[in-house]
Amino acid sequence: MTLKQRIGAAIPYVLLVITVLPIVVGYFWLLLSSFSARTEGLLPVGGLALENWSFLREPPFGLGYPSIWRVTFNTFVVAISMTIAVVLVSSLAGYALSRLNFPGRKQFLSLTLILHAFPSVTLLIGIYFVLRALKLYNTLLGVGLVMIGFELPFGIWLMKGFFDNVSWDMERAALIDGASRLRVWGEIILPTIKPGLAALAIFAFISGWNAWLIPKTFTIGAGQQATLSVYLNNFLGETVAVQWGAVTAVGLFQLIPVAIFFIFTQDLLLSIYAGGAKGGT
């Protein structure tokens, strides 16, 4: 291999390193700052300490506020409930839209696309009155239902795309043998689109885990119904100096479950492919 060919082969790797380096440096600063009282660039000032992680033992805002573990449990409940509900409903609706021809099918698809493109912030006032009327304001159930509603249009479209790329052959054979549509969906079609289910589950979990606008709007302060994003926002006070070490520590704590969730689902996510015969009606 000539020198010119070696340089040409190395260029993609150099560009990749240049692109990824700022992200790596950012995460390194996040880790370093969480164990430092103060930093100057990438250098800690005053040595390393565990003071920023004291929120693991006691509420940083006083006895009237929930512990980090209660807030983490709230966030976990919202994220897991959102993941299960979005994956289940989206897979059922996506299968119906892909395989069945029923009145209003095209109109429903158009409506889901419009709802996905509609800015959620414009609906907050209306949703507030609905939750108050249903007595779901300042509850995890109300927050979860709103977030599921906003995530479903995207999930339905994503699942329909995966179902469209599944061959009709196995499905026809199962239907001829007397299997019901529900059994075909659960035992034949779903196993073939595991990467799509994993992708939607990751998107839904991350969306639920990191959500801030909906929990902040429909819960009161950093009370017993707070999630991690709302909890973290209370560190950014307007009248006192921000303790960036504590902020980065809580942010790193919030990042850990997402990283663990991705580690266990990355094999399915990386095996996403497009192929097969068109399955639409």
N, C-alpha and C positions, 0 to 999 in steps of 0.2 A: 504494500500500500504506500503510495507516494505521500509526501508531506501535504500536498494540496487536498488529497482525499481524506487524510487524517483530520485536517482542519475543518473540512466540510462535515465530517462525521461528528466532530466535537461541538459544532455550533449549536445544535438542538439542546445538548446537555448544558452548555453555558447559559443559553437563554432560559432554560428551566430553573437553573440555580439562581439566576438573577431575579426571576419572577417569584420564586418561593422564599428567597432570603428575607424580604421584609416581613412576611408572615411568621417565619421562624423566629426572627428577632423580636417581633411583637409578643409572641407567646413566651419567649425567654424573659422579656421584661416583666410580663404579667406574673410569672413564677417568682422572679427575683423580688419584685416590689411587694408581693404578698408576705415575704419574710423579712422585709426591711422597714425601718421607721421612716426612712427617706432615701431617695435615690437621686443621683446626678448622672443623667444619661443611663448607662448600663452598669453603673457602679453604685453599690449600696453605701450609705453614709451611716456610720454608727454601728456597723456589724449586723449580723443576722439575728433575728429573734422570732418568737412565736406569739408576740403580743397581738398581732393582727388577726390571729385565729382564735382569740378569746371568745368570739361569738358562739363557738362550739360548746362552751360551758355555761354561758349565761347570756340573757338578752342584752344587747348593747344599748338599747334605748330605755332601759328601766324595767321594773317589774310589771308594768301595765301592758307590755308588749309580749307577743308569743315568742317562744324559743325558735331557733333555726330549724330544729327537728320537726316542730309542728308545721312550720311554713313549708319545709321540704315535703312533708307528708301531703299537705294540701296540693302542692304542685304536682307531685307524683300521681295523686288521684285524678286531677284534671287531665294530665298528659296521657295516662293509661286509658282512662275512660274515653277520651277523645280519639285515641288510636283505635281502640276496639270498635267504637261506634262508627267512625269514618270508614274503616276498612270493611266492616260488615255491610253497611248500607250502600257504600259506593260499589262494592263487588256485586251486590244484588241488582242495583239499579243499572250498573254498567252492562251486566249480562243481559238484562231485559232490553235495554236500548240497542245492544249489538245483535241479538238473536231474534227478537220478536218484532213483528210489524203490527202496531196497534194505533188507533186514532190518537192524534196529538203528539206522536213521537217526535216529529221534526220540531214542532213548537216547543216541546219540553227541552230538547237539546239547545234550542236557541235561548230559552229562558235561563238554563243553567250557565250558558256562556255569558249572558248579560249580568247575571248575579255575581259571577266570578270577577267580572270587570268592574262592577259597581263599587265605589269606594266605601268601605265599611264605616268610616268616620261620619258619613252623612246620615247613617241610620241609628246613631247612638241615642239620640233623644227619643225616638220612637221606641227603641228597644227598652229604654229605661222605663217608660210608662207601661209597657207590656209586662216587664218583670215586676214592677210594683203592683200591678193588678193581679198577677199570679202569686204574689208574696214570695217571689224568688230573688228579690233584690238583696244584695249582700249575702248570698249563699253560693257555695261551690257548685250546686246543681244548676243555678241560673247562669253562672259564668260558663260552665261546661256546655250547656245547651246552646248558648250564643256562639261559642267558638266552633262547635260541631257544625252549626248551621252555616257559618262562613267558610268552613273547609270543605263541605260536601260538594259544591259545584266543581271544584278542582279535582276532587277524588273521583267523581262520577266520570268526568271526561277522561281522566287518566286510565281508569279501569276499562272504559269502553274501547279505548285504543288498543289495549292489550287483548281484549276479547276479540276484536276485529281481526287480529293476526293469528288466531287459533283456527286450525283446520276444522272443517265440518265433519270429517270422516268418522272420527271416534264418536262424536256426538250423535250422528245419524245412526250408527250401529247400536249405540246404547238405547236410543229412542225406539228403534225397531224391536229391540229385545224387551221392551216394555218398561224401561226405566222412566221415572218421572222427571220433569224439568228440574225440580229441586235437587234430585239425586244426581242428575247429570252435572249440574252446577257445582255441587259439593265434592263429588268423588272423581270426576273426570276433567272438568275444565279448570277448577281452581289449582290442582297440583301442577298444571302446565304453565301457570303464570305466577309461580312463587316469586320470581324476581320483581314482578310488578307489585305484588302484595307487599314485599319487603320495602320497595321504594316508597309506596304510599304510607306504610307504617312509619318509616323514618321521617318523612315529611310531616306527618300528623303529630308524631311524638315531639319533634323539635319545635313545631309551631305551638303546641300546647305547653311545652316546658318553658319556652322563652317568651311567651305572650306577655305583653305589658299593658297595651291599651285597654283591652276588654276587662281584665281583672282590676286595673286601676280605676276604671270608670264605674264598674258595678260592684265594687266592694268599698268599704269605708276604711280609709287609712291603712295602717299596718296591723289590723286587728286579727282575730282568730281565723278569718277567712282569707288572709293575705297569701299570695304566692311569692316565689323567690324574686321575681322581677320587681314586684311592688315593694317587697322587703328591701331589696338593694337600692331602690330609689330613695329610701329614707336616709341613706348615708350621704346623699347629695343635698345637704341643707343650704338654705339661702342666707342664713344669718351667722353661721359658724363656718370655720375653715373645713374644707373637705379632707377627711383622712383617706388619702388615696391608697394607702397600704391596706386598710380594712376593706375598701371598695374592691381592690384587686383580689383580696383573699376570698370574699364572698363570690365574686365573679368566677374565680377558679373553682370554688366549691360547686357552683351551679353548672360548670362545664363538665365535671367528672361524670355524672350519670349519662349525659349525651354521648360522651366518648365511649363509655362502656356499652351503651345500646348499639352504637355504630359498629364496634368491634365484633359483636355477636351477629350482626346482620350484613356485614360487608361482603361476605362470600356470595350471598344471594343478590345483593345490589350490583356487584360487579359482573354478574352473569346475565344481566339484562341483554336481550337481543330482540331483533325484529325479523320475523320470518313467518312462513306458513301461508296458507291460502286465505284469501279474504273471506271473512265470516259474516259480513253484514247482509241484511235481507234486501 
